[in-house]
Amino acid sequence: MLSAAAEHGVAIEVTGQPDRLDLDDTGVRRAIETEIPIVRNSDAHSVRELCNMAYAVAQAHRGWAERSR
């Protein structure tokens, strides 16, 4: 997945949906190492779910993603 993203110049999503959290901290770190842009997303389907962004931010931080990424 990451090699295809790098090849095609697309970003990788870190979703905040607690049931998904698709990209783990190791995947985030590998994406950073290969200079793939990281997109954090709450994956909210209602206003109540906007707080999911905290999960996306935490997941990205565990993979050493900084704000500039």
C-alpha positions in Angstrom: 0.0 0.0 0.0 2.7 2.5 1.0 4.8 1.8 -2.1 1.8 2.5 -4.3 1.0 5.7 -2.5 4.6 6.9 -2.9 4.6 5.9 -6.6 1.4 7.8 -7.3 2.1 10.8 -5.0 -1.0 10.4 -2.8 -1.4 10.9 0.9 -2.2 8.3 3.5 -5.2 8.7 5.9 -5.0 8.3 9.6 -8.7 7.8 10.6 -10.0 8.6 14.0 -12.9 6.2 13.9 -12.3 4.1 17.0 -13.6 0.9 15.3 -11.2 1.3 12.4 -7.9 3.1 13.2 -6.7 1.6 9.9 -3.1 2.9 9.8 -1.2 2.0 13.0 1.8 3.8 14.4 4.2 1.6 12.5 2.5 2.4 9.2 2.5 6.1 10.0 6.3 5.9 10.7 7.0 4.0 7.4 4.9 6.6 5.6 7.0 9.4 7.1 10.2 7.7 6.2 9.1 7.4 2.6 7.9 11.0 2.6 4.3 10.2 2.0 2.0 13.0 3.2 -0.2 12.1 6.2 -3.8 13.2 6.4 -5.6 13.0 9.8 -9.4 12.6 9.6 -12.1 12.3 12.2 -14.2 10.1 9.9 -17.2 11.7 11.5 -20.6 10.9 10.2 -22.3 13.2 12.7 -21.4 16.2 14.9 -21.0 14.0 17.9 -18.2 12.1 16.2 -16.0 15.1 15.5 -14.2 14.3 18.8 -12.8 11.3 16.9 -10.1 13.7 15.6 -8.3 13.2 19.0 -7.8 9.5 18.1 -6.4 10.4 14.7 -4.0 12.9 16.2 -2.9 10.4 18.9 -2.4 7.7 16.3 -0.3 9.9 14.1 1.8 11.1 17.1 2.5 7.5 18.1 4.1 7.2 14.6 6.1 10.3 15.2 4.1 12.4 12.8 4.6 16.1 13.6 2.3 18.9 12.8 4.3 19.9 9.7 3.6 16.4 8.2 
